[in-house]
Structure formats: structure tokens, C-alpha cells
Amino acid sequence: MEKKESNNAKDMKNQSFEAKKMKSSSKSNIQKDKSLPWWVEFLFVQIGLPDKFLITILKNKKKLKDFFKNDKKSIFVFLFFITFLAYFYPVVRQSKNKLECQTIAKDYISKNKNLMKISRKELSMLSTNFCNGGEEIYEIDNIKR
């Protein structure tokens, strides 16, 4: 009885091995029958680019897939940082332009209006007002005349 059971176990192993072999061979046939991707067909068959390019493209494609699989966290952090910069760049640019306008307005007021008794705070206020569209500078000129 023991011999029959051991033979049955061996037969089962052989059958399962053969079944796996058949499945893998059928998968390889399916893979062989697949057509080329459209871009390979177009670039390397129709146009006739060298095969070296195809090899390097496929290697880089594999490396890129591996990189995305392994470094998802770093990619997410990088994209978050780029989004953060893109979101706040207009605010920073506008602030920079306002500060430049204020310094130019301060120079203009101090040179052209001849206001010697004006304090720094008042000069800053006038330049900010001027950069925001105010016309208080022109009123100062009218009062002096």
C-alpha cells in the first residue's frame, strides 16, 4: 500500500510539472505572437532608425519603471515642492515688484519734491500710496505753490 501511495505522489508531481510546463509554453507562444508597439513599428520598421536606439530606449524605459517603483516617496516630495513653488511664485513676484516700486518712488519724491522736513515714515507712506495708485504726491506739489 505504501508503494502505491508513493507512486501516486510521484505521478501527481509529474502531472503538475507537466501542466505548469504547458502553461508556461503557451504563455511564451502568446508573448511571441504579440505585435510590436506602434512607436517601435513606426520608428524602427517604417523609418529605419538603428537598433542601438531601440536598445537604449528600452533600457532607459526599464530603469525609469524601476525608479518609479522604488522611489515613490521622493518623487511625491519633489512634485509637492515644485507645486508649492509654482503656487507661491506669483505672490513673491508681486511683492518684489511692489518693493522696487516703493524704492523708486522714494527716490523720485526726495529728488523732485524737495521735501527736506519729511520723516522716513511719511516718505514710506507717500511712496506706498503712489505705488498703489494714489495721487497724494501731486497734492503736496499743489499745496507748496
Secondary structure in CASP SS format (residue, H / E / C, confidence):
PFRMAT SS
TARGET T0000
AUTHOR 0000-0000-0000
METHOD secondary structure of the structure
MODEL  1
M C 1.00
E H 1.00
K H 1.00
K H 1.00
E H 1.00
S H 1.00
N H 1.00
N H 1.00
A H 1.00
K H 1.00
D H 1.00
M H 1.00
K H 1.00
N H 1.00
Q H 1.00
S H 1.00
F H 1.00
E H 1.00
A H 1.00
K H 1.00
K H 1.00
M H 1.00
K H 1.00
S H 1.00
S H 1.00
S H 1.00
K H 1.00
S H 1.00
N H 1.00
I H 1.00
Q H 1.00
K H 1.00
D H 1.00
K C 1.00
S C 1.00
L C 1.00
P C 1.00
W H 1.00
W H 1.00
V H 1.00
E H 1.00
F H 1.00
L H 1.00
F H 1.00
V H 1.00
Q H 1.00
I H 1.00
G C 1.00
L C 1.00
P C 1.00
D H 1.00
K H 1.00
F H 1.00
L H 1.00
I H 1.00
T H 1.00
I H 1.00
L H 1.00
K H 1.00
N H 1.00
K H 1.00
K H 1.00
K H 1.00
L H 1.00
K H 1.00
D H 1.00
F H 1.00
F H 1.00
K H 1.00
N H 1.00
D C 1.00
K H 1.00
K H 1.00
S H 1.00
I H 1.00
F H 1.00
V H 1.00
F H 1.00
L H 1.00
F H 1.00
F H 1.00
I H 1.00
T H 1.00
F H 1.00
L H 1.00
A H 1.00
Y H 1.00
F H 1.00
Y H 1.00
P H 1.00
V H 1.00
V H 1.00
R H 1.00
Q H 1.00
S H 1.00
K H 1.00
N H 1.00
K H 1.00
L H 1.00
E H 1.00
C H 1.00
Q H 1.00
T H 1.00
I H 1.00
A H 1.00
K H 1.00
D H 1.00
Y H 1.00
I H 1.00
S H 1.00
K H 1.00
N H 1.00
K C 1.00
N C 1.00
L C 1.00
M C 1.00
K C 1.00
I C 1.00
S C 1.00
R H 1.00
K H 1.00
E H 1.00
L H 1.00
S H 1.00
M H 1.00
L H 1.00
S H 1.00
T H 1.00
N H 1.00
F H 1.00
C H 1.00
N C 1.00
G C 1.00
G C 1.00
E C 1.00
E H 1.00
I H 1.00
Y H 1.00
E H 1.00
I H 1.00
D H 1.00
N H 1.00
I H 1.00
K H 1.00
R C 1.00
END
